[in-house]
Structure formats: C-alpha cells, structure tokens
Amino acid sequence: MTGTIAVIRGFGPVFAILFGLQFISMGAMEMSGPFWPLRIEELSSSGGIFALAGIGVYVGPMLGVSLTSSLWGRMGDRYGNRLMMVRALAGLAITQILVSFAQDVWLILLLRFLQGCCAGYIAPAQAYGIQITGGRNRGVLLTWLQVATNVGSLGGAFLGGLILDASSFTTINLAAGFICAVCAIAAWAILPRPVAVVVAQAQAQAQAQAQASRTDRALVRQDHVAKGRATAPVWSLLTLMGMMLASRMVLQVPFALYMVEVFRAPHWVTGFSYGLLALGFVVAAPLWAQFFNDRSASFILGWMILIAGGCALLTSLAGLTRSIEYFAVIYLLWGSLLGGTTPILVALISAATADGRQGSVLGTAQSWQQIASVAGIAIGAGTTQIFGLASVFPLVSLLYAVSLFTAVGLWLCARPRLPVGDSL
C-alpha cells in the first residue's frame, strides 16, 4: 500500500483534481440510480409500460454512451480530452435538469437517451490522466479513477435515499444537474491544458524505458504468429470484461424492488446497501491494482478465474439469506472482488494500445461496457418479469460461472507477458 501511495503522490495535483471531479460528478448522477424503478412505477399507467420503461430508463443512457463513446474518444485524440470532459459534464448537467421536470415516462426515456449521447466523461478523463502522466503506472491511475466513481456511487446512492425520504425525486435530479454544472465550470477553469512538449518528453521517457520490453514482446509475438496463437487479445479482454460487468448489472432494475419485497427496507437502507458494493470496490481496488501491477496477462487471468468463482459463490449466498445484516456483508465482499475486475482489464487494454490512440481505445472500452450493461439489465429485467424477483441472484451466480469458464479459456491461451504498468 505504501508503494501505491508513493505512486499517487508522483501523479501530482492534477490527479487530485481529476479524482475530485470524477467523485463528485459521478456521485451526483448516482443519487437517482437505485430509485428509477420507483419513479417509473409511479408514472406508469400499466404494468406493461412499467416493465418496458423500467428497462429503458437504464438502457437508454447506456445505448447513448455506446453509440457515441468511440466518436468522443476520437474527438478527444484530435481536439483534446480536457475539452471532451467539459463537454460531457455540461451535457450531464443540462439533461439532468431537464429530466427533473419531466412527468411523462416516454419523455424521460428520450432525455435519458440524449443524456447518454452527450455524456462519455469517464473515457476522456482516463485518457487525459494517461496523457498528463505520460503513461506511467497506468494500472494504478485507472484503478484510482475507477475508485473515484465508486466512492461517488457509495455516497450518491445513500444521499439520494435520504433526499427521497425527505423530499422528492425531482429534488434529486435538480441537485445532480447543478452539481454537474459546477464540475464542468471547475474542469474548464482548473484543469491545465497538456503542454505538447512536456507530454512528448514524458512519453519519450516512458518509451525509452520500455524499449527492451517492446523488443522482447515483438519476438514473442513472432513466435506466437508462427504457432497460430493470438498476439493482441484486446477483444478477448473486452469480452471477459463485458461478461463480468453484465453479470453485475442484472440487479440494476430489480434491486430496489427486491429490497422492498424481501427485506421491507426503507429507501435509505436500499441506498446504503446499494452503495456497499461500491464501498467494497473502493477499499479493495487499490490493493488489487498494486498486486497486479507489472504482472503478466496469464497471471491476471488466472486470478480472474478465482474472482469469478468467488462472485458466483457470494451472489448465491445473497439470494439465499433473509437477514439484511448478512446481505450487507455479502454485498461488501462482492464489491471487494469487483475491484479486481474492470479497472485491471481496462489497464491491460490500454497498455496494449499506442499512446496516440488512448482516447479512441478507452472510448471503445467504455462503449463495450455500456453494451454489456444493457445486456445485463435486459436479462435481469426479463428474468424478473418471467420468473419473479427470487430468480435474480441465482441468475447472477450462473452468469459468473460462465465468466469463470471464459476466463479459464483465455488463461489457457494467454500470452506469456502483457504487463499492466509502464511496459508499453
């Protein structure tokens, strides 16, 4: 952990600004996250509309992000990732304020889709961080930015529950919109423009330090080509990341309904329990990042097998318990395992990509995450409608078991070396 703290200090004050902006803005957006089904149920005139809109309210912004993230990533590579961050925050602010006044289900769905199209903040923030640091310790950097998102999720969900108990859903969205507007102004005023010369020098230094590793990898690549094996498993990593994320997102729509039906929980308990997943992630993710830093792909994928198995076991137990205390502990442990999944796999993908294409590849990764999230949400909502709320946790466990076998296949075919840290 001491080494991780030293690395973070080495990133400088810009990292603290990035972390704060991501924490605050993503927390603001997550204030309404677990409570959308309650709002949609309130506005729906029939069970069929509720079933469709309950999925669409989550799927809409994800579809918007998946359709535009690659475009915004290329725009960031061309015009600057800082500008794309400001654009995304402004888009979130405007659409969140508009959706707070919407009283029609279909208008809400349209605005949520437009919100996704205008958003795409995380990918340019990651690319900007890599650009500022010259690609040093990208695994740790990307993990801590993901930690910021999950810290925001923890605080945002809990705060949203408190606001909903005391006021209204409209208040939640208005507050989130104004917070994102303040973040957009702060990003424009505080974040420095990357100086081309400084960035070029940092990149040149990183490239010089990694030249020997590149040469070794080129020899390994040639050997693998001769053997007919994959040499750049970016799409394989995207697939595994998407499967594990889809497994997690199955619970997005039914979670609040499950908490009410099974535990009779008030809103603040629902928000708190929802945030425990993020808390586990926050606590464990930096430890996973340090543990995996400079490790080979085969080593990491071997651990992905164990993590997927652990997630399958924990979600099975969560579906069996009727104790809110045990459920909360299980959710916390599940979140701690998730800290070793998405940010680590994204770091592998980033490390396998040239510096000048970071915005593009991270945008593609974000699009892929949104597609996986849409699939998970659709599967979860459909299963709930057909088999009831009792089926959701067994389904999640089954999907994690599928991810486990996928990780086994990738581990068997993995390249001997693909470091997470400064190797590229």
Backbone torsions as a table, in degrees:
resi	resn	phi	psi	omega
1	MET	NA	-34.0	178.2
2	THR	-61.2	-40.1	177.9
3	GLY	-63.3	-38.7	177.9
4	THR	-63.5	-43.0	179.1
5	ILE	-62.5	-39.7	178.2
6	ALA	-63.6	-39.8	178.4
7	VAL	-63.6	-43.4	-179.4
8	ILE	-62.6	-42.8	177.4
9	ARG	-62.2	-33.3	179.2
10	GLY	-67.7	-21.1	178.9
11	PHE	-69.8	-26.9	177.9
12	GLY	90.6	-179.3	-175.0
13	PRO	-66.1	-24.6	-180.0
14	VAL	-61.5	-35.9	178.9
15	PHE	-62.7	-40.8	179.3
16	ALA	-61.6	-38.7	178.0
17	ILE	-65.9	-46.2	178.8
18	LEU	-59.0	-45.9	-179.7
19	PHE	-60.3	-46.1	-179.1
20	GLY	-63.3	-43.3	179.8
21	LEU	-63.5	-42.6	-178.7
22	GLN	-68.8	-40.8	178.8
23	PHE	-61.0	-48.1	-174.9
24	ILE	-71.2	-48.0	-175.3
25	SER	-68.6	-44.2	-180.0
26	MET	-69.9	-32.7	174.6
27	GLY	-64.5	-39.4	178.2
28	ALA	-62.1	-43.2	-179.3
29	MET	-69.6	-28.0	-177.5
30	GLU	-82.0	-8.6	179.1
31	MET	-58.6	-33.4	-179.3
32	SER	-96.1	-7.5	-171.2
33	GLY	-49.6	-58.2	-175.1
34	PRO	-77.6	-6.1	-170.9
35	PHE	-108.6	1.4	179.1
36	TRP	-59.1	-40.9	178.3
37	PRO	-58.3	-35.2	178.6
38	LEU	-66.5	-39.9	179.1
39	ARG	-68.4	-43.3	-179.3
40	ILE	-66.0	-39.4	178.3
41	GLU	-62.6	-37.2	179.3
42	GLU	-64.3	-38.0	-175.2
43	LEU	-91.8	-12.1	-174.6
44	SER	-81.1	140.9	-179.3
45	SER	-91.7	-9.6	179.9
46	SER	-154.3	163.9	178.1
47	GLY	-64.5	-34.0	179.5
48	GLY	-66.5	-42.6	178.2
49	ILE	-64.6	-40.5	178.7
50	PHE	-62.6	-42.8	-179.8
51	ALA	-61.2	-43.2	-178.8
52	LEU	-72.1	-47.4	-176.8
53	ALA	-71.7	-29.3	177.7
54	GLY	-62.8	-32.4	174.0
55	ILE	-78.8	-45.5	-174.8
56	GLY	-62.8	-30.6	-177.5
57	VAL	-66.5	-25.9	174.6
58	TYR	-94.6	-39.4	-176.3
59	VAL	-70.3	-35.6	-176.6
60	GLY	-54.0	-56.8	179.3
61	PRO	-64.2	-31.9	178.5
62	MET	-67.4	-39.2	175.5
63	LEU	-63.5	-41.6	178.1
64	GLY	-60.1	-44.6	178.4
65	VAL	-64.3	-43.8	-177.5
66	SER	-64.6	-31.5	-179.3
67	LEU	-78.6	-23.9	-172.1
68	THR	-116.7	-13.3	-173.8
69	SER	-61.0	-42.8	179.2
70	SER	-62.5	-40.1	178.0
71	LEU	-62.3	-49.0	179.6
72	TRP	-63.7	-33.4	176.9
73	GLY	-63.5	-44.3	177.4
74	ARG	-65.6	-38.0	177.0
75	MET	-63.4	-38.0	177.7
76	GLY	-64.7	-41.9	176.7
77	ASP	-60.7	-32.1	-175.0
78	ARG	-89.8	-43.5	-172.4
79	TYR	-111.1	-7.2	177.7
80	GLY	115.8	130.0	-179.2
81	ASN	-71.8	-27.2	176.7
82	ARG	-60.8	-44.1	178.7
83	LEU	-62.6	-38.8	179.6
84	MET	-67.4	-33.0	176.5
85	MET	-64.9	-45.3	179.4
86	VAL	-63.2	-43.5	178.9
87	ARG	-58.8	-44.4	-178.2
88	ALA	-65.1	-44.4	180.0
89	LEU	-63.9	-40.3	177.4
90	ALA	-64.2	-41.1	177.8
91	GLY	-62.5	-41.9	177.1
92	LEU	-62.5	-41.6	-178.5
93	ALA	-62.9	-48.8	-175.9
94	ILE	-64.0	-48.4	-176.4
95	THR	-69.4	-33.6	179.5
96	GLN	-69.1	-37.0	176.5
97	ILE	-66.9	-41.7	178.9
98	LEU	-64.1	-41.6	-176.7
99	VAL	-69.7	-22.4	179.4
100	SER	-66.9	-25.0	-179.6
101	PHE	-94.8	-8.0	-175.7
102	ALA	-75.0	132.2	179.1
103	GLN	-116.6	4.3	-179.9
104	ASP	-112.9	134.2	-176.3
105	VAL	-59.0	-43.8	-175.2
106	TRP	-71.0	-33.8	175.6
107	LEU	-66.5	-39.2	176.9
108	ILE	-60.9	-43.5	180.0
109	LEU	-63.0	-41.2	178.3
110	LEU	-63.2	-46.1	-179.8
111	LEU	-64.7	-37.4	177.9
112	ARG	-65.3	-37.6	176.4
113	PHE	-65.1	-45.8	177.9
114	LEU	-62.4	-34.1	177.0
115	GLN	-60.8	-44.0	177.0
116	GLY	-63.6	-40.4	179.2
117	CYS	-64.1	-34.9	-178.3
118	CYS	-85.3	-13.7	-172.0
119	ALA	-84.4	-130.1	-176.2
120	GLY	79.2	46.7	-178.2
121	TYR	-80.6	-38.4	-168.6
122	ILE	-63.9	-45.5	-177.3
123	ALA	-61.0	-48.9	177.5
124	PRO	-65.7	-30.6	176.2
125	ALA	-64.2	-41.7	177.4
126	GLN	-64.8	-46.6	-179.6
127	ALA	-63.8	-39.1	177.6
128	TYR	-62.3	-44.0	178.7
129	GLY	-61.3	-42.9	177.8
130	ILE	-63.9	-39.4	-179.8
131	GLN	-65.2	-44.1	-178.2
132	ILE	-65.8	-38.7	-177.0
133	THR	-89.5	-0.9	-179.8
134	GLY	69.1	20.8	178.2
135	GLY	83.3	8.6	-179.9
136	ARG	-73.6	134.7	174.2
137	ASN	48.2	49.7	-173.9
138	ARG	-65.3	-30.2	178.4
139	GLY	-60.8	-45.5	178.7
140	VAL	-67.5	-42.4	-180.0
141	LEU	-59.2	-51.7	-177.6
142	LEU	-65.4	-35.1	178.2
143	THR	-64.4	-44.5	-178.2
144	TRP	-69.4	-31.4	173.3
145	LEU	-67.2	-36.2	174.9
146	GLN	-68.1	-35.1	175.1
147	VAL	-59.7	-41.4	178.5
148	ALA	-57.9	-41.9	178.6
149	THR	-62.0	-42.3	-176.4
150	ASN	-76.8	-31.2	171.6
151	VAL	-62.4	-42.8	176.4
152	GLY	-62.3	-39.5	178.3
153	SER	-62.6	-41.9	179.4
154	LEU	-61.1	-54.1	-178.2
155	GLY	-69.5	-38.1	-177.3
156	GLY	-65.7	-45.0	-179.5
157	ALA	-63.3	-41.7	179.6
158	PHE	-66.3	-45.3	179.2
159	LEU	-63.9	-39.3	177.6
160	GLY	-61.2	-39.9	177.1
161	GLY	-63.4	-40.9	177.9
162	LEU	-64.0	-43.2	179.5
163	ILE	-63.5	-41.9	-178.4
164	LEU	-66.6	-36.8	176.6
165	ASP	-66.6	-33.2	-174.9
166	ALA	-95.7	-27.9	-173.7
167	SER	-134.3	-114.9	-174.4
168	SER	-148.2	167.5	178.2
169	PHE	-66.4	-32.2	177.5
170	THR	-60.9	-40.7	179.2
171	THR	-61.8	-39.2	178.5
172	ILE	-58.9	-49.0	-176.1
173	ASN	-69.4	-38.0	177.0
174	LEU	-62.6	-45.1	179.5
175	ALA	-61.6	-42.5	179.5
176	ALA	-63.0	-40.4	180.0
177	GLY	-63.7	-44.5	179.8
178	PHE	-67.7	-35.7	177.5
179	ILE	-64.0	-43.5	178.5
180	CYS	-64.6	-35.7	177.6
181	ALA	-63.4	-42.9	177.6
182	VAL	-62.8	-40.5	178.9
183	CYS	-64.0	-38.3	178.7
184	ALA	-63.0	-44.5	178.6
185	ILE	-63.2	-42.6	-179.3
186	ALA	-64.3	-41.6	179.5
187	ALA	-61.8	-41.7	-179.9
188	TRP	-68.0	-38.1	-174.0
189	ALA	-85.0	-31.0	-169.6
190	ILE	-103.9	-42.5	-175.3
191	LEU	-65.8	128.5	-179.8
192	PRO	-74.7	148.9	171.0
193	ARG	-72.8	133.4	177.8
194	PRO	-61.5	128.0	177.1
195	VAL	-81.2	123.2	-173.0
196	ALA	-56.9	-40.6	-176.9
197	VAL	-67.2	-44.5	-179.3
198	VAL	-63.7	-44.7	179.5
199	VAL	-62.6	-42.2	179.8
200	ALA	-63.0	-40.1	178.1
201	GLN	-64.8	-41.9	179.4
202	ALA	-64.4	-40.7	179.3
203	GLN	-67.1	-39.7	179.3
204	ALA	-63.3	-39.9	178.7
205	GLN	-64.7	-44.1	178.9
206	ALA	-63.6	-38.0	-179.8
207	GLN	-68.5	-37.5	179.3
208	ALA	-65.7	-40.3	180.0
209	GLN	-67.2	-27.6	-175.7
210	ALA	-98.6	3.6	-173.8
211	GLN	-60.6	-41.8	-179.7
212	ALA	-63.6	-40.5	178.8
213	SER	-64.7	-38.5	178.3
214	ARG	-61.6	-43.2	-179.7
215	THR	-61.9	-44.7	178.5
216	ASP	-61.8	-42.8	-178.6
217	ARG	-66.6	-34.2	177.8
218	ALA	-62.8	-40.4	177.4
219	LEU	-65.0	-41.8	178.3
220	VAL	-63.6	-40.3	-179.9
221	ARG	-61.2	-44.2	179.2
222	GLN	-62.1	-39.3	179.4
223	ASP	-65.2	-38.1	-179.6
224	HIS	-71.0	-36.3	177.3
225	VAL	-61.0	-41.2	179.4
226	ALA	-63.0	-32.3	-178.8
227	LYS	-89.7	-0.1	179.6
228	GLY	73.4	23.6	-178.7
229	ARG	-100.3	155.7	179.9
230	ALA	-66.9	138.5	-178.2
231	THR	-113.0	-15.3	179.8
232	ALA	-135.7	81.3	-169.4
233	PRO	-80.5	42.7	-178.2
234	VAL	-62.6	-46.1	-178.4
235	TRP	-68.5	-31.0	175.4
236	SER	-65.7	-42.8	177.2
237	LEU	-64.9	-40.1	176.3
238	LEU	-61.1	-40.3	-179.6
239	THR	-63.4	-47.7	179.8
240	LEU	-63.2	-44.3	178.4
241	MET	-59.0	-43.8	-179.8
242	GLY	-64.4	-39.9	-179.9
243	MET	-65.0	-42.7	-179.2
244	MET	-69.7	-35.6	178.0
245	LEU	-69.5	-41.3	178.2
246	ALA	-60.4	-38.6	178.1
247	SER	-59.9	-42.5	179.4
248	ARG	-66.8	-38.4	-171.9
249	MET	-79.9	-6.0	176.6
250	VAL	-54.8	-32.6	-174.9
251	LEU	-86.3	-1.1	-172.5
252	GLN	-59.7	-49.2	-178.2
253	VAL	-76.5	-48.7	-173.9
254	PRO	-81.1	-4.2	-171.5
255	PHE	-59.9	-53.3	-178.2
256	ALA	-62.4	-40.0	178.4
257	LEU	-65.5	-38.4	178.2
258	TYR	-63.8	-42.9	-179.2
259	MET	-63.3	-37.6	179.9
260	VAL	-72.1	-45.1	-175.5
261	GLU	-70.9	-44.1	-173.7
262	VAL	-85.6	-43.9	-173.3
263	PHE	-108.3	-6.7	-176.3
264	ARG	54.2	42.3	-171.9
265	ALA	-83.6	139.7	170.8
266	PRO	-68.3	168.8	-174.0
267	HIS	-61.4	-39.0	-176.1
268	TRP	-67.9	-32.4	176.5
269	VAL	-69.1	-39.4	176.3
270	THR	-60.8	-47.4	178.6
271	GLY	-63.1	-40.1	179.1
272	PHE	-65.0	-45.9	179.3
273	SER	-63.6	-41.2	177.4
274	TYR	-59.6	-39.2	-178.3
275	GLY	-76.2	-18.3	179.6
276	LEU	-63.0	-31.2	175.8
277	LEU	-60.3	-43.1	177.9
278	ALA	-68.6	-36.5	179.4
279	LEU	-63.2	-45.0	176.4
280	GLY	-59.3	-41.4	177.2
281	PHE	-60.4	-46.5	-176.8
282	VAL	-61.3	-43.5	-177.8
283	VAL	-68.6	-41.4	-170.6
284	ALA	-90.9	-29.3	-172.5
285	ALA	-57.8	-44.5	177.6
286	PRO	-61.7	-34.2	178.0
287	LEU	-68.6	-41.5	175.4
288	TRP	-61.6	-42.5	-177.9
289	ALA	-61.4	-43.5	179.0
290	GLN	-67.0	-39.0	-179.5
291	PHE	-65.1	-39.1	-176.3
292	PHE	-89.1	-10.3	-174.8
293	ASN	-59.4	129.2	179.7
294	ASP	65.6	20.2	175.6
295	ARG	-91.2	158.1	-179.7
296	SER	-76.7	161.1	178.5
297	ALA	-61.8	-39.3	-179.0
298	SER	-64.5	-37.7	177.4
299	PHE	-64.1	-47.0	-178.3
300	ILE	-64.7	-43.6	-179.2
301	LEU	-66.1	-32.0	174.5
302	GLY	-61.1	-40.5	177.0
303	TRP	-72.3	-29.7	175.8
304	MET	-61.2	-33.7	176.1
305	ILE	-60.4	-47.3	-179.6
306	LEU	-66.2	-39.8	-179.8
307	ILE	-65.2	-44.2	178.8
308	ALA	-61.7	-40.3	176.9
309	GLY	-63.8	-41.4	177.1
310	GLY	-63.0	-40.7	178.2
311	CYS	-64.0	-40.3	178.4
312	ALA	-61.3	-42.6	-179.6
313	LEU	-66.7	-46.9	-176.9
314	LEU	-64.6	-40.5	-179.6
315	THR	-69.9	-30.0	173.1
316	SER	-63.5	-44.6	179.0
317	LEU	-65.2	-37.1	179.5
318	ALA	-62.7	-36.4	179.0
319	GLY	-73.8	-20.1	-178.2
320	LEU	-89.5	-32.0	-173.2
321	THR	-74.9	148.2	172.5
322	ARG	-119.3	16.6	176.3
323	SER	-104.4	121.8	-179.2
324	ILE	-64.1	-30.5	179.1
325	GLU	-67.7	-47.6	178.3
326	TYR	-64.0	-39.1	178.5
327	PHE	-59.8	-42.4	-179.8
328	ALA	-64.1	-42.0	179.1
329	VAL	-63.9	-42.6	179.3
330	ILE	-61.8	-42.8	-179.7
331	TYR	-63.4	-38.2	178.3
332	LEU	-64.1	-45.1	179.0
333	LEU	-65.5	-39.1	177.6
334	TRP	-60.7	-45.0	178.3
335	GLY	-60.6	-35.9	179.6
336	SER	-65.5	-33.8	175.4
337	LEU	-71.1	-37.0	180.0
338	LEU	-64.2	-24.7	177.5
339	GLY	-61.7	-18.0	178.5
340	GLY	-101.1	18.1	-176.1
341	THR	-112.5	-88.4	-170.4
342	THR	-55.6	-51.3	-177.4
343	PRO	-63.1	-34.0	179.6
344	ILE	-69.4	-43.4	179.4
345	LEU	-67.4	-37.2	176.0
346	VAL	-64.3	-37.6	177.9
347	ALA	-64.0	-39.3	175.8
348	LEU	-62.0	-43.2	179.2
349	ILE	-63.6	-44.3	178.6
350	SER	-62.1	-42.3	-177.7
351	ALA	-66.3	-22.9	-179.4
352	ALA	-89.0	7.4	-173.7
353	THR	-122.5	144.4	179.2
354	ALA	-62.4	151.3	-176.4
355	ASP	-58.8	-37.0	-176.8
356	GLY	-74.0	-5.4	-179.2
357	ARG	-118.2	18.8	-177.4
358	GLN	-63.5	-43.5	179.4
359	GLY	-60.0	-42.0	-178.4
360	SER	-66.5	-48.8	-175.9
361	VAL	-70.6	-36.0	177.7
362	LEU	-70.9	-31.9	172.9
363	GLY	-65.0	-41.2	176.3
364	THR	-63.0	-41.4	178.1
365	ALA	-62.4	-40.3	178.5
366	GLN	-66.7	-40.2	176.2
367	SER	-60.0	-43.0	180.0
368	TRP	-63.2	-39.3	177.7
369	GLN	-64.0	-38.3	179.3
370	GLN	-68.1	-40.6	177.4
371	ILE	-60.8	-44.5	178.5
372	ALA	-63.0	-39.5	179.4
373	SER	-64.4	-42.1	177.3
374	VAL	-59.6	-45.7	179.7
375	ALA	-61.1	-44.4	179.3
376	GLY	-62.7	-43.2	179.6
377	ILE	-63.7	-44.9	-179.6
378	ALA	-62.6	-42.8	178.6
379	ILE	-63.1	-44.9	-179.1
380	GLY	-64.7	-45.3	-178.6
381	ALA	-67.2	-42.6	179.1
382	GLY	-63.3	-43.6	178.9
383	THR	-63.8	-39.0	179.1
384	THR	-63.4	-42.3	179.8
385	GLN	-64.0	-36.3	-175.5
386	ILE	-85.7	-46.3	-171.5
387	PHE	-110.1	-7.4	178.9
388	GLY	93.3	169.3	-175.9
389	LEU	-64.9	-26.6	-178.3
390	ALA	-65.3	-16.2	-175.5
391	SER	-87.4	-11.1	-168.1
392	VAL	-70.3	-43.1	-177.9
393	PHE	-70.6	-40.7	172.0
394	PRO	-58.9	-35.8	178.2
395	LEU	-64.7	-44.6	178.5
396	VAL	-59.3	-44.1	179.3
397	SER	-60.7	-41.8	178.8
398	LEU	-63.2	-42.5	-179.8
399	LEU	-65.4	-37.0	175.6
400	TYR	-65.6	-34.1	176.4
401	ALA	-63.9	-38.0	175.9
402	VAL	-64.5	-41.4	177.0
403	SER	-61.6	-36.7	178.3
404	LEU	-59.2	-47.7	-179.1
405	PHE	-68.1	-32.4	175.1
406	THR	-64.5	-43.8	178.0
407	ALA	-62.2	-37.2	177.0
408	VAL	-60.7	-45.1	178.9
409	GLY	-61.9	-42.9	179.4
410	LEU	-67.9	-37.4	179.0
411	TRP	-63.0	-39.8	179.9
412	LEU	-67.4	-28.8	-177.8
413	CYS	-102.4	5.8	-171.7
414	ALA	-67.0	150.5	172.3
415	ARG	-67.0	152.3	179.5
416	PRO	-63.1	-30.8	-174.8
417	ARG	-142.7	127.8	171.2
418	LEU	-157.4	79.8	-172.6
419	PRO	-64.5	155.1	178.2
420	VAL	-87.0	-33.5	-167.2
421	GLY	-78.1	-117.1	-171.1
422	ASP	-95.0	18.7	-170.1
423	SER	-72.8	-18.5	178.4
424	LEU	-114.1	NA	NA
